[in-house]
Amino acid sequence: MSQEQPRREEAEQEHESIKPEENVKDVQESSLARKKAVAESIGGQVHGKDRKQSRSESVSGRANITIGEALEATVVTAGSRPVDYSDAAAIQAAEVRATGRTNIIPGGVAAAAQSAATRNARLTKEEEKTKLAEILAEASSKLPSDKPVTRKDAEGVIGAELRNDPNLCTRPGGVAASIAAAARLNQTNSTSSTKNDDNNLKQKQN
C-alpha cells in the first residue's frame, strides 16, 4: 500500500501538469521553446524574442526536453548537412533509448537515417544527398514513444557517433551535441526545481 500511494501521487501530479485549458498550440509552443533552448546552448542561431522565450522556458523547469525534441533541435544547428553513417548511428542510439527497443523500427527515424546514409555514400553531388533536416524535422512524431533526455542517454548517443566517425570525433552541432545539450538543460532544470522545492519547504517550516 505504501508503494501504491507515491505512484498514485505521481500520476496525479503528471495529470495536473497538463491543465484542461492548455490547447495544442500551447504544447507546440512549449516544445518549440525547448528545441530553441537546445540549439542556443550549442551555438545555434536563435534571435530576439525567440531567444528570450527559449531562455525562460529552459530555466522554468516546466517540462524536460525529450529525445525527440533534441533530435529536432539538430535541424536548427546542422540540418543542411548530409546524413552520414555516424549521424545514422547516433540517431539509432537515440531512438533505442527513447523507445526502449533494441531493434530498428521499420519506417522510423533510425531506419530513414540508415537508408539516407547508405544512399549518400554512393552519391557524388552534394545537392542530391539527403540532409539531416529531411530525416529529423518531425522526429518526435515518428517515435512510437519518447522520454526526457538523461546524461546516460547522452553518453550512449555520443559513443555511437564517435565509434562510427572515421576521425573518432563528434560533429559540432550534430546529433550527439544536441542530445548532450538537452541532457545538460534537463539536469539544470532538475537542480533548479529541487532548490526551489527545498526553499519552499524551509519557508513553510519557518
Disulfide bonds with the S-S distance in Angstrom:
none
